[in-house]
Amino acid sequence: MGCDIHMHVEKHNGTAWVHVPKNDPDHYDWSEWDLPRNYNLFGILANVRNGWGFAGCDTGDRFKPISEPRGLPDDISTGLNRINMGLDRRDDKSAWLGDHSFSWLLLSEVLAYDFEQVTKRRGWVSLEQYRAFKATGEPPTSWSGGASGSLVENMTPEQADLVTDDMRGVHKRMIYVHIEWPQRYRDCVSDEFFAMIEELKKLGDPDKVRLVFGFDS
């Protein structure tokens, strides 16, 4: 089963935390800061789905999380608490915080995090993709956690290096190769997340802005 994040934002006004909704009329959940499913980001933010993908497939080394899940803040804003309790509705559009691994982070913690550090990614690619990767060293643009089927043959890089085009044609094999490559944390996370962070920086003191989120799966 897939996992998604429900991201909300609060700002401290000097007295209490207040909810800062996205207010995007084109988004189903009017108050949520929309982020796409990205297990790498989930691992970084709260150690959720860290280093594994759908059905538990290995996607690479675990990311160093900013924090383990902290739960919802004790001083959560009134607006966000109403959302968490299922009381906030607007034009039949429901807001939600998910159902597990609730947490929060100050914007200052996110800004201080080292997104330039490098991890190792792993996945299965076609023989053509493997050959391109070996020739250029460029990370693949697409890969999978596994490949199966009557015509599929999974190989190590060493085995794939012995395959000729003639051998492949005779046996009509679809060859997939398991590879590993280094990648910056920054390049493992969606552009939408960094765009959101740039927007949040406009709210002022990063110690008085926080991300409050949960997951559903």
KEKE-3310 file (N, C-alpha, C; in steps of 0.2 Angstrom, whole numbers, plus 5000, padded with zeros to 4 digits):
npx = (5004:5002:5010:5006:5010:5003:5004:5005:5006:5011:5012:5020:5013:5018:5011:5003:5003:4997:4987:4993:4985:4986:4977:4973:4963:4962:4966:4962:4962:4959:4967:4980:4997:5002:5011:5020:5020:5034:5046:5059:5059:5050:5058:5068:5062:5055:5059:5051:5046:5059:5072:5066:5054:5038:5030:5041:5053:5070:5077:5089:5102:5098:5091:5098:5088:5079:5072:5065:5048:5038:5026:5010:5011:5011:5006:4998:4990:4974:4966:4973:4971:4957:4956:4963:4954:4944:4935:4935:4928:4926:4916:4913:4925:4937:4949:4964:4976:4982:4985:4995:5012:5014:5021:5032:5042:5053:5055:5068:5075:5074:5080:5093:5097:5108:5107:5116:5123:5128:5120:5118:5109:5099:5093:5083:5087:5085:5095:5099:5099:5108:5120:5121:5123:5135:5143:5143:5141:5131:5117:5103:5087:5076:5070:5067:5060:5060:5060:5050:5044:5040:5049:5059:5075:5085:5100:5117:5129:5141:5137:5129:5139:5144:5135:5130:5123:5119:5117:5107:5096:5094:5088:5078:5077:5072:5082:5087:5096:5104:5109:5119:5121:5129:5120:5115:5107:5098:5095:5087:5075:5059:5056:5045:5045:5056:5052:5041:5047:5054:5044:5039:5049:5047:5038:5044:5054:5062:5062:5050:5041:5033:5032:5019:5014:5007:5005:4997:4992)
npy = (4994:5011:5026:5043:5060:5073:5089:5103:5120:5131:5147:5157:5170:5178:5176:5164:5149:5150:5143:5142:5142:5134:5138:5136:5136:5127:5115:5100:5098:5112:5118:5112:5110:5106:5091:5080:5061:5055:5045:5047:5060:5058:5049:5058:5068:5061:5048:5039:5026:5024:5020:5010:5004:5002:4987:4984:4984:4986:5002:5009:5015:5020:5036:5050:5055:5070:5071:5058:5053:5065:5066:5076:5094:5099:5112:5115:5124:5132:5131:5121:5110:5109:5103:5091:5085:5083:5093:5104:5110:5115:5120:5106:5101:5091:5093:5086:5077:5065:5048:5042:5042:5056:5072:5086:5100:5114:5127:5132:5121:5113:5121:5121:5108:5097:5095:5092:5081:5064:5050:5032:5025:5012:5000:4992:4991:4992:4983:4992:5004:5001:5000:5013:5020:5014:5019:5033:5036:5044:5045:5034:5039:5033:5019:5003:4994:4980:4967:4956:4941:4930:4931:4939:4941:4943:4951:4953:4967:4961:4950:4955:4962:4952:4949:4948:4957:4947:4936:4940:4942:4929:4922:4930:4938:4948:4959:4964:4974:4975:4989:5001:5018:5034:5048:5065:5071:5081:5080:5069:5073:5080:5094:5102:5102:5110:5122:5125:5127:5139:5147:5147:5153:5167:5170:5174:5174:5160:5152:5153:5148:5133:5116:5105:5089:5073:5056:5045:5028)
npz = (5000:4996:5003:5009:5012:5023:5023:5034:5039:5052:5061:5073:5082:5092:5103:5102:5092:5075:5062:5045:5031:5014:5005:4991:4978:4968:4973:4981:4995:5004:5014:5015:5011:4997:4993:4982:4982:4989:4994:4998:5004:5014:5022:5026:5033:5044:5046:5039:5028:5025:5015:5009:4997:4988:4993:5001:4994:4991:4990:4992:5003:5020:5023:5033:5046:5049:5061:5072:5072:5081:5086:5087:5090:5107:5109:5098:5085:5086:5074:5066:5075:5075:5062:5064:5072:5064:5062:5053:5039:5022:5009:5007:5006:5013:5026:5032:5043:5041:5047:5054:5061:5065:5066:5068:5063:5065:5054:5054:5057:5046:5037:5042:5039:5031:5015:5005:5007:5003:4997:4994:4981:4975:4962:4949:4932:4914:4902:4892:4899:4909:4902:4897:4909:4914:4904:4905:4918:4923:4934:4933:4925:4927:4936:4944:4958:4956:4944:4935:4926:4913:4902:4908:4914:4928:4932:4938:4937:4933:4926:4916:4909:4901:4891:4874:4860:4851:4858:4867:4857:4852:4863:4866:4878:4891:4899:4915:4926:4942:4950:4958:4964:4968:4975:4979:4993:4990:4977:4978:4982:4979:4968:4972:4986:4989:4983:4991:5004:5001:4999:5013:5019:5017:5027:5038:5054:5055:5066:5071:5063:5058:5052:5051:5051:5045:5040:5028:5025)
capx = (5000:5006:5010:5006:5011:4998:5008:5002:5010:5009:5017:5019:5012:5020:5006:5002:5004:4991:4987:4994:4983:4989:4972:4974:4956:4963:4969:4956:4962:4961:4972:4986:5002:5002:5017:5019:5023:5041:5048:5065:5058:5047:5063:5072:5058:5053:5061:5045:5048:5066:5076:5062:5048:5032:5031:5047:5059:5076:5078:5095:5104:5093:5093:5098:5082:5080:5070:5060:5041:5038:5019:5008:5014:5007:5003:4995:4985:4967:4964:4975:4968:4951:4957:4965:4948:4939:4929:4936:4926:4924:4913:4913:4932:4939:4956:4966:4983:4984:4983:5001:5018:5013:5027:5033:5049:5054:5058:5075:5078:5074:5085:5100:5099:5113:5104:5121:5126:5127:5118:5118:5103:5099:5087:5084:5087:5086:5101:5101:5100:5114:5126:5122:5125:5142:5147:5143:5141:5125:5112:5097:5081:5070:5072:5061:5062:5061:5057:5049:5040:5043:5055:5064:5081:5089:5108:5122:5133:5146:5134:5127:5144:5145:5129:5131:5116:5117:5115:5100:5091:5092:5084:5072:5077:5072:5087:5087:5102:5104:5115:5120:5124:5128:5116:5114:5100:5094:5092:5082:5069:5055:5056:5039:5046:5060:5048:5037:5052:5056:5038:5039:5055:5044:5034:5048:5058:5061:5061:5043:5037:5034:5029:5016:5012:5006:5005:4992:4994)
capy = (5000:5017:5031:5050:5065:5078:5094:5109:5125:5136:5153:5160:5177:5181:5174:5157:5147:5150:5139:5146:5137:5136:5142:5135:5134:5121:5109:5096:5100:5119:5120:5108:5112:5099:5088:5073:5056:5055:5041:5049:5065:5055:5047:5063:5072:5058:5041:5035:5023:5026:5015:5005:5007:4998:4980:4983:4983:4990:5007:5012:5016:5024:5043:5052:5059:5076:5069:5053:5056:5068:5067:5083:5098:5101:5119:5115:5129:5130:5129:5114:5105:5107:5099:5085:5082:5082:5098:5109:5109:5121:5118:5099:5099:5090:5093:5080:5076:5058:5043:5039:5045:5063:5075:5093:5103:5121:5129:5133:5114:5111:5125:5119:5102:5096:5092:5091:5075:5059:5043:5027:5023:5005:4999:4988:4995:4988:4982:4998:5009:4999:5001:5020:5021:5012:5023:5040:5037:5048:5041:5033:5044:5029:5012:4999:4990:4973:4965:4949:4939:4924:4933:4943:4938:4948:4950:4957:4970:4957:4945:4959:4964:4946:4948:4952:4958:4941:4931:4942:4941:4922:4919:4934:4939:4955:4958:4969:4974:4978:4994:5006:5024:5039:5054:5070:5071:5086:5077:5063:5076:5083:5101:5105:5103:5116:5127:5126:5130:5146:5151:5148:5158:5173:5171:5178:5171:5152:5148:5154:5144:5126:5111:5100:5084:5066:5051:5040:5022)
capz = (5000:4996:5008:5007:5017:5023:5026:5036:5042:5057:5062:5080:5081:5098:5108:5100:5085:5071:5056:5039:5026:5008:5002:4984:4976:4963:4977:4984:5002:5003:5019:5015:5007:4993:4991:4979:4986:4989:5000:5001:5008:5020:5026:5028:5038:5050:5046:5037:5022:5024:5012:5005:4993:4988:4995:5005:4990:4993:4986:4994:5010:5023:5024:5040:5047:5054:5068:5072:5073:5087:5087:5086:5095:5113:5108:5091:5084:5086:5067:5065:5080:5072:5056:5066:5075:5059:5062:5048:5032:5017:5003:5007:5005:5019:5028:5035:5045:5040:5052:5058:5061:5066:5068:5067:5062:5064:5048:5055:5057:5039:5033:5044:5037:5025:5009:5000:5009:4998:4999:4989:4978:4971:4958:4943:4926:4908:4899:4889:4904:4912:4897:4897:4916:4914:4899:4907:4926:4925:4937:4929:4926:4929:4938:4947:4964:4955:4938:4934:4921:4910:4898:4912:4917:4932:4932:4941:4932:4930:4922:4911:4904:4896:4887:4868:4857:4848:4864:4869:4852:4851:4869:4867:4885:4894:4904:4920:4930:4948:4950:4964:4962:4973:4974:4984:4996:4987:4971:4979:4984:4974:4968:4975:4993:4990:4982:4997:5009:4999:5001:5020:5021:5017:5033:5044:5058:5054:5073:5073:5057:5058:5048:5055:5046:5046:5034:5028:5021)
cpx = (5004:5005:5010:5007:5005:5002:5004:5007:5007:5015:5015:5018:5014:5016:5005:5003:4997:4992:4988:4992:4986:4984:4972:4967:4956:4965:4963:4956:4964:4966:4979:4991:5004:5009:5016:5022:5030:5044:5055:5064:5055:5053:5067:5068:5056:5054:5055:5047:5055:5070:5073:5056:5042:5034:5038:5053:5064:5077:5085:5096:5099:5096:5093:5092:5083:5078:5066:5053:5040:5031:5017:5010:5008:5003:5001:4990:4978:4964:4966:4972:4961:4951:4959:4959:4943:4934:4929:4933:4925:4922:4914:4920:4935:4947:4958:4974:4985:4982:4989:5007:5018:5019:5027:5040:5048:5057:5065:5078:5079:5080:5092:5102:5103:5110:5109:5125:5124:5125:5119:5111:5104:5092:5089:5083:5087:5093:5104:5103:5107:5120:5127:5125:5133:5146:5148:5143:5135:5120:5106:5091:5075:5073:5066:5064:5063:5058:5056:5045:5044:5049:5060:5069:5085:5096:5111:5126:5138:5143:5132:5133:5146:5140:5131:5124:5114:5114:5108:5095:5089:5087:5078:5071:5076:5076:5087:5093:5102:5110:5114:5123:5124:5124:5115:5107:5095:5091:5088:5075:5065:5056:5051:5041:5051:5057:5044:5041:5054:5050:5037:5044:5052:5039:5038:5053:5057:5061:5054:5038:5038:5030:5026:5013:5011:5006:4999:4995:4989)
cpy = (5006:5022:5038:5054:5070:5084:5101:5114:5129:5141:5155:5167:5181:5179:5166:5155:5147:5146:5144:5141:5139:5140:5142:5132:5128:5114:5106:5098:5107:5121:5117:5111:5106:5097:5081:5068:5055:5051:5044:5055:5063:5052:5052:5067:5068:5051:5037:5033:5024:5020:5010:5008:5002:4990:4979:4982:4988:4995:5011:5012:5021:5031:5045:5057:5065:5075:5062:5057:5059:5069:5074:5087:5099:5107:5120:5121:5127:5128:5122:5109:5104:5102:5092:5081:5081:5087:5103:5107:5115:5118:5110:5096:5097:5091:5088:5080:5069:5054:5040:5043:5053:5066:5083:5095:5110:5122:5130:5126:5112:5115:5124:5112:5101:5092:5090:5084:5070:5053:5038:5025:5016:5004:4994:4992:4990:4988:4988:5003:5007:5001:5009:5022:5020:5017:5030:5041:5042:5043:5040:5038:5040:5022:5009:4996:4983:4972:4958:4947:4933:4925:4937:4939:4944:4946:4955:4961:4966:4952:4949:4961:4958:4945:4952:4952:4951:4936:4933:4941:4934:4920:4924:4936:4947:4956:4965:4968:4978:4983:4998:5012:5030:5045:5058:5069:5076:5084:5071:5066:5080:5091:5105:5106:5109:5122:5130:5129:5137:5150:5152:5153:5165:5175:5174:5173:5163:5148:5149:5152:5137:5122:5106:5095:5077:5062:5047:5034:5017)
cpz = (5000:5002:5006:5013:5017:5027:5028:5039:5047:5058:5069:5079:5087:5104:5108:5093:5081:5065:5050:5033:5019:5004:4994:4982:4971:4967:4981:4992:5003:5008:5018:5010:5003:4991:4988:4984:4984:4995:5003:5005:5015:5025:5030:5034:5044:5050:5044:5030:5020:5021:5009:5002:4994:4989:4998:5001:4992:4988:4987:5001:5013:5024:5032:5041:5051:5061:5067:5073:5080:5090:5086:5092:5101:5112:5101:5091:5084:5079:5065:5069:5077:5066:5059:5069:5070:5059:5057:5041:5028:5011:5002:5005:5011:5020:5032:5037:5044:5046:5056:5057:5061:5068:5066:5067:5062:5057:5048:5055:5050:5035:5035:5042:5031:5020:5004:5002:5004:5001:4993:4987:4975:4968:4952:4937:4920:4906:4896:4894:4908:4908:4897:4904:4916:4910:4902:4914:4928:4928:4932:4930:4928:4931:4942:4953:4962:4948:4937:4928:4917:4905:4901:4915:4921:4932:4936:4936:4929:4925:4915:4906:4899:4891:4880:4865:4854:4853:4866:4864:4852:4857:4870:4874:4886:4900:4909:4924:4936:4949:4956:4962:4968:4971:4980:4987:4992:4980:4971:4981:4979:4974:4971:4983:4994:4988:4988:5003:5007:5000:5009:5023:5021:5023:5039:5047:5057:5060:5075:5067:5058:5054:5052:5050:5049:5040:5034:5023:5022)
residu = (MET:GLY:CYS:ASP:ILE:HIS:MET:HIS:VAL:GLU:LYS:HIS:ASN:GLY:THR:ALA:TRP:VAL:HIS:VAL:PRO:LYS:ASN:ASP:PRO:ASP:HIS:TYR:ASP:TRP:SER:GLU:TRP:ASP:LEU:PRO:ARG:ASN:TYR:ASN:LEU:PHE:GLY:ILE:LEU:ALA:ASN:VAL:ARG:ASN:GLY:TRP:GLY:PHE:ALA:GLY:CYS:ASP:THR:GLY:ASP:ARG:PHE:LYS:PRO:ILE:SER:GLU:PRO:ARG:GLY:LEU:PRO:ASP:ASP:ILE:SER:THR:GLY:LEU:ASN:ARG:ILE:ASN:MET:GLY:LEU:ASP:ARG:ARG:ASP:ASP:LYS:SER:ALA:TRP:LEU:GLY:ASP:HIS:SER:PHE:SER:TRP:LEU:LEU:LEU:SER:GLU:VAL:LEU:ALA:TYR:ASP:PHE:GLU:GLN:VAL:THR:LYS:ARG:ARG:GLY:TRP:VAL:SER:LEU:GLU:GLN:TYR:ARG:ALA:PHE:LYS:ALA:THR:GLY:GLU:PRO:PRO:THR:SER:TRP:SER:GLY:GLY:ALA:SER:GLY:SER:LEU:VAL:GLU:ASN:MET:THR:PRO:GLU:GLN:ALA:ASP:LEU:VAL:THR:ASP:ASP:MET:ARG:GLY:VAL:HIS:LYS:ARG:MET:ILE:TYR:VAL:HIS:ILE:GLU:TRP:PRO:GLN:ARG:TYR:ARG:ASP:CYS:VAL:SER:ASP:GLU:PHE:PHE:ALA:MET:ILE:GLU:GLU:LEU:LYS:LYS:LEU:GLY:ASP:PRO:ASP:LYS:VAL:ARG:LEU:VAL:PHE:GLY:PHE:ASP:SER)
# end
